[in-house]
Amino acid sequence: MANENSERLQFEWLTLRCQTGEPGAFADLIAAMERPLLYYATSLTGNSDTALDVLQEVWLKVIRGIRKLKDPGALKPWLYTITHGVAVDRIRRDYKRDKAEQARLDGFLDAEEPSFDHEDATAIHNALNHLSVKHREALVLHFLQDLSITQIASVAACSEGTVKSRLHYAKRQMKQILEGEKHGTTIR
């Protein structure tokens, strides 16, 4: 909890510095958030070049809009929300939206939560590439970027129940993929 409060205060201070136009403030913001946002954008788009384009557009939106951010402590979720929006717009140009997700909601509350070891980070990162964009996004934001279910729902513009469903199915798929790799098979 202390780390979370400390991080929030740091982001509040950084926001205020950017809002007042302090020299070097945006450079500090980019230094703090470029890697996590790039990883998130890459996870969503599945392509590092596309992710770089997304991130460039994100920084332009941030520079233009940071003065309008009313809650300086909400900087981190705000950045992920912008990144999400830009990435989704980009994905929409290339792919049709997945409409079958609602059908998968049935029975997820009764299903047992799968679990898996985090010993092999490379295998987990590779397995992420086999997931749908929505499932990959939920896992990355929750487990790698430490956003809450509520914050993820805000970023992904969906309900908290949908986020929980995406996390459930994503973890189940990750387990299947990782178990398949242990036995020499690949699940696609």
LINPECOR-V528476 format. One record per residue. SS is DSSP state (a for helix, b for strand, c for the rest). PHI is phi in whole degrees, 0 to 359 (999 if undefined). D_CENTER is the distance of its C-alpha to the mean C-alpha in Angstrom with 2 decimals. Layout:
ss:SS phi:PHI d_center:D_CENTER
ss:SS phi:PHI d_center:D_CENTER
This chain:
ss:c phi:999 d_center:21.26
ss:a phi:295 d_center:23.05
ss:a phi:297 d_center:20.20
ss:a phi:296 d_center:17.90
ss:a phi:294 d_center:20.77
ss:a phi:297 d_center:21.45
ss:a phi:297 d_center:17.95
ss:a phi:299 d_center:18.13
ss:a phi:297 d_center:21.57
ss:a phi:297 d_center:20.57
ss:a phi:290 d_center:17.95
ss:a phi:299 d_center:20.63
ss:a phi:297 d_center:23.15
ss:a phi:297 d_center:21.08
ss:a phi:299 d_center:20.46
ss:a phi:299 d_center:24.18
ss:a phi:298 d_center:25.16
ss:a phi:293 d_center:23.23
ss:a phi:294 d_center:24.66
ss:c phi:269 d_center:28.13
ss:c phi:77 d_center:27.91
ss:c phi:298 d_center:28.60
ss:c phi:303 d_center:29.07
ss:c phi:86 d_center:26.44
ss:a phi:293 d_center:23.87
ss:a phi:293 d_center:21.52
ss:a phi:298 d_center:22.08
ss:a phi:294 d_center:21.10
ss:a phi:297 d_center:17.90
ss:a phi:296 d_center:17.03
ss:a phi:299 d_center:18.15
ss:a phi:283 d_center:15.96
ss:a phi:242 d_center:12.60
ss:a phi:299 d_center:13.15
ss:a phi:295 d_center:12.22
ss:a phi:298 d_center:8.85
ss:a phi:291 d_center:7.99
ss:a phi:295 d_center:9.90
ss:a phi:299 d_center:8.32
ss:a phi:298 d_center:4.84
ss:a phi:297 d_center:7.48
ss:a phi:294 d_center:9.53
ss:a phi:298 d_center:7.48
ss:a phi:287 d_center:7.43
ss:a phi:274 d_center:10.96
ss:c phi:75 d_center:12.43
ss:c phi:213 d_center:14.60
ss:a phi:292 d_center:14.76
ss:a phi:293 d_center:17.30
ss:a phi:297 d_center:15.44
ss:a phi:298 d_center:12.39
ss:a phi:296 d_center:15.10
ss:a phi:296 d_center:16.47
ss:a phi:300 d_center:13.32
ss:a phi:297 d_center:13.01
ss:a phi:299 d_center:16.72
ss:a phi:294 d_center:16.53
ss:a phi:300 d_center:13.88
ss:a phi:297 d_center:16.34
ss:a phi:296 d_center:19.17
ss:a phi:294 d_center:17.72
ss:a phi:294 d_center:17.06
ss:a phi:300 d_center:20.60
ss:a phi:286 d_center:22.08
ss:a phi:247 d_center:20.42
ss:a phi:296 d_center:19.99
ss:a phi:293 d_center:23.52
ss:a phi:275 d_center:22.67
ss:c phi:291 d_center:20.06
ss:c phi:281 d_center:22.25
ss:c phi:253 d_center:20.50
ss:a phi:303 d_center:20.04
ss:a phi:286 d_center:18.29
ss:a phi:266 d_center:15.39
ss:a phi:302 d_center:14.50
ss:a phi:299 d_center:11.20
ss:a phi:299 d_center:9.73
ss:a phi:298 d_center:11.76
ss:a phi:298 d_center:10.34
ss:a phi:293 d_center:6.71
ss:a phi:296 d_center:8.83
ss:a phi:297 d_center:10.88
ss:a phi:299 d_center:8.51
ss:a phi:301 d_center:7.33
ss:a phi:301 d_center:11.10
ss:a phi:293 d_center:12.34
ss:a phi:296 d_center:10.44
ss:a phi:296 d_center:11.53
ss:a phi:302 d_center:14.91
ss:a phi:294 d_center:15.16
ss:a phi:295 d_center:14.44
ss:a phi:300 d_center:16.94
ss:a phi:294 d_center:19.51
ss:a phi:255 d_center:19.40
ss:c phi:227 d_center:18.67
ss:c phi:280 d_center:19.80
ss:c phi:290 d_center:17.54
ss:c phi:280 d_center:17.67
ss:c phi:260 d_center:20.27
ss:c phi:271 d_center:21.10
ss:a phi:299 d_center:18.18
ss:a phi:300 d_center:20.32
ss:a phi:295 d_center:23.00
ss:a phi:284 d_center:20.89
ss:c phi:294 d_center:20.54
ss:c phi:302 d_center:24.22
ss:c phi:79 d_center:24.99
ss:c phi:291 d_center:21.62
ss:c phi:292 d_center:22.89
ss:c phi:273 d_center:25.91
ss:c phi:285 d_center:24.33
ss:c phi:285 d_center:24.17
ss:c phi:287 d_center:20.86
ss:c phi:286 d_center:20.70
ss:c phi:222 d_center:20.01
ss:c phi:207 d_center:20.01
ss:c phi:285 d_center:20.72
ss:c phi:255 d_center:18.37
ss:c phi:294 d_center:21.39
ss:c phi:255 d_center:20.57
ss:a phi:299 d_center:17.28
ss:a phi:297 d_center:18.26
ss:a phi:297 d_center:18.85
ss:a phi:293 d_center:15.53
ss:a phi:296 d_center:13.66
ss:a phi:293 d_center:16.22
ss:a phi:295 d_center:15.87
ss:a phi:304 d_center:12.17
ss:c phi:294 d_center:13.73
ss:c phi:271 d_center:15.94
ss:c phi:270 d_center:13.50
ss:c phi:293 d_center:12.94
ss:a phi:302 d_center:9.99
ss:a phi:296 d_center:9.33
ss:a phi:289 d_center:9.85
ss:a phi:298 d_center:7.90
ss:a phi:300 d_center:4.63
ss:a phi:299 d_center:6.17
ss:a phi:296 d_center:7.34
ss:a phi:297 d_center:4.91
ss:a phi:294 d_center:3.61
ss:a phi:282 d_center:7.33
ss:a phi:269 d_center:9.24
ss:a phi:258 d_center:8.17
ss:c phi:252 d_center:6.86
ss:c phi:58 d_center:9.31
ss:c phi:272 d_center:8.26
ss:c phi:284 d_center:10.96
ss:a phi:303 d_center:11.37
ss:a phi:298 d_center:12.78
ss:a phi:294 d_center:10.09
ss:a phi:296 d_center:7.49
ss:a phi:300 d_center:10.57
ss:a phi:293 d_center:11.11
ss:a phi:296 d_center:7.95
ss:a phi:273 d_center:8.41
ss:c phi:55 d_center:12.12
ss:c phi:216 d_center:13.33
ss:c phi:280 d_center:15.31
ss:a phi:296 d_center:14.57
ss:a phi:299 d_center:16.68
ss:a phi:293 d_center:14.59
ss:a phi:298 d_center:11.48
ss:a phi:299 d_center:14.05
ss:a phi:297 d_center:15.41
ss:a phi:299 d_center:12.33
ss:a phi:296 d_center:11.85
ss:a phi:301 d_center:15.60
ss:a phi:293 d_center:16.00
ss:a phi:295 d_center:13.24
ss:a phi:296 d_center:14.96
ss:a phi:296 d_center:18.26
ss:a phi:294 d_center:17.55
ss:a phi:300 d_center:16.34
ss:a phi:299 d_center:19.61
ss:a phi:298 d_center:21.65
ss:a phi:296 d_center:20.35
ss:a phi:293 d_center:20.93
ss:a phi:293 d_center:24.30
ss:a phi:298 d_center:25.26
ss:a phi:291 d_center:24.75
ss:a phi:294 d_center:26.92
ss:c phi:261 d_center:29.63
ss:c phi:80 d_center:29.50
ss:c phi:245 d_center:28.11
ss:c phi:242 d_center:24.99
ss:c phi:265 d_center:23.40
ss:c phi:241 d_center:22.23
